[in-house]
Amino acid sequence: MGVACSSILPSACCRHDDSPNREDEPLLAAKEQQAVNMLVDLFERRATVSFYEGEPLQALSTLAYSGVYHLQLSAATAFSEISEMDTRPVTREALEPILHLLHSPHIDVQHGASAALGNLAVNVENKLLIVRMGGLERLIRQMLSSNIDAQINSVGCITNLATAEENKMRIAKSGALLPLTRLARSRDVRVQRNAAGALLNMTHSAEHRQQLVAANAVPVLVELLASDDSELQYYATTALSNIAVDDSGRQLLLKTQPVLVDALIRFIDASTIKVQCQAILTLRNLASDDQYQLQIVEKGGLGSLLPLLQSEYDPLVISASACLRNLSIHPANEKPILDSGILECLIGLITGSENEEVQCHVISALRNLVANNEADKTSFAAAGLFDHIKAVMMNPATSAVVIGEMVAALNVFALDESLWPYIVDGAFFELLIPLTRAPQLELQYNACVTISSLAAKAGEASERLVQVWDRPDGGLQSYLAAFLAVDEGMDPMLRSVALWTVFLLVENGSPELVRLVTSHPSIIKNTDKIASAGGLLDGEVRNSAYTTDSIAGPRSSRVFDGDADGFGADGELTDENDDEIYTRMVNLAQDIIAIVNTIEL
């Protein structure tokens, strides 16, 4: 259905009879009258008309460039309402009359023009073109107006423009951040929302976050947390969450905003779901800093997180488990976390949640709790930790990412005196050995390192190691033989782990286990070849002492102590470590051969 022209064009423009004009409505030039008449007709059938090109655009441009106030207002109003329904990419010719209207001395004309720009700025191409044509500077001038409607529209348009990465630098350099920060304190909530939204859109890169800090936006964003408006709460928490990504941002917040953690915890307890989620994520980012890890727990954050871990709404569980993962890093938080009753909930989520992010976060938190100190951890096993891990690893639908996290955690658990027996006796060898052939290098590495950690007590585990020597999938001997084959293009780090495992088996294993290793047709033979290659490196091979720490820890982006030495960000060995790894392999191989020769004697 068409819209009546009176809803778009003021009566002065719609009147095309011979009635006399009022004194403030001068007679229209013939071209202007013709444009008015055309637009009256076009708006009657507007659903089939494209106003951004051809004669319709020419008619609107005639009104926009007219010296008659009511004609300019008609053009601004028309562009505003057309753009509400049609936000297609437009040409420079279509934007020029709208930008011209921003120069009008009349606030209501500026209001309509900025509304049209704001509507068009939902389109990516239009966002860029508006800024390239100088629209940003004109919007900033309007933003400085004392008129509330002008502020709402101009700031709203800048908010949309700021979602385009190319525009953000221009906005930052334009001087817009200071007035945006000031308007975020406006008494009108609509202005506040638009200004806070614009500030939020400027927090998506480190450089722009620093510029916001310089514009003194941080105190304003923290002030907005006290607002009763949920949209303002959401914009402020999200912006602060982004600022807290940077170490410098966290330090600034820690030094200057003592009420921040309390405000965020209040949001967890009583707020809309989206604000709850964002508040938790903000706490998670803050908890990348050890002082915040302590502060969040001291201020009662754990009590607020526990109910959310039991929520049926996945985003809340994801946010809460991610936050708890970071809080669990600090050794001083272990006791309050365990005393809070969260342990059983975390373990239950390993299988109780079907969300991969939740599974990865909770196993990381449990890994951190175990790694924090050497206290007895049998309560973890008693709560069913290993039953849940095994169920996930045996599920064929489980992704390689989740299995990788479980294996990385098993390696940490295997280093714990109280948990090691549960892994050795829990049929985990049968799950780990096939993973040594996984297509993912990181998963392969974690599986191999975990096996070596279990083999560190080969004497106590000899019976189980003998059981899995040739099964499943060829068993432990097949994995070791494949990784030690000198004519294969084996990753040097993986081969180094395999050598370390052989060393542990012959050094600490039972006579039966040692016999299986030494009588294997290729394991010792290939180890000897590696040992004999030592002179090729630098003419001298140094003996080295070995401990259970000689091999790097589990490879995972979420491992408690970060990435293992010797790997780049993408999981590949860095060239600068090749010589060191090669030397370690030769030394290991020579020590293995020395032990074997002693046994034979």
Secondary structure by P-SEA (a helix, b strand, c coil): cccccccccccccccccccccccccccccaaaaaaaaaaaaaaaccccccccccaaaaaaaaaaacccaaaaaaaaaaaaaaaaccccccccccaaaaaaaaacccaaaaaaaaaaaaaacccaaaaaaaaaaaaaaaaaaaaacccaaaaaaaaaaaaaaaccccaaaaaaaccaaaaaaaacccccaaaaaaaaaaaaaacccaaaaaaaaaacaaaaaaaacccccaaaaaaaaaaaaaaaccaaaaaaaaacccaaaaaaaaaaacccaaaaaaaaaaaaaaaccaaaaaaaaaacaaaaaaaaaacccaaaaaaaaaaaaaaaccccaaaaaaaacaaaaaaaaccccccaaaaaaaaaaaaaaaaccccccccccccaaaaaaaaaaacccccaaaaaaaaaaaaaaaaccccaaaaaacaaaaaaaaacccccaaaaaaaaaaaaaaacccccaaaaaaaacccccccaaaaaaaaacccccccaaaaaaaaaaaaaaaacccaaaaaaaaacccaaaaaaaaaaaccccccbbbbbbbccccccccccccccccccccccccccccccaaaaaaaaaaaaaaaaaaaaaaaac
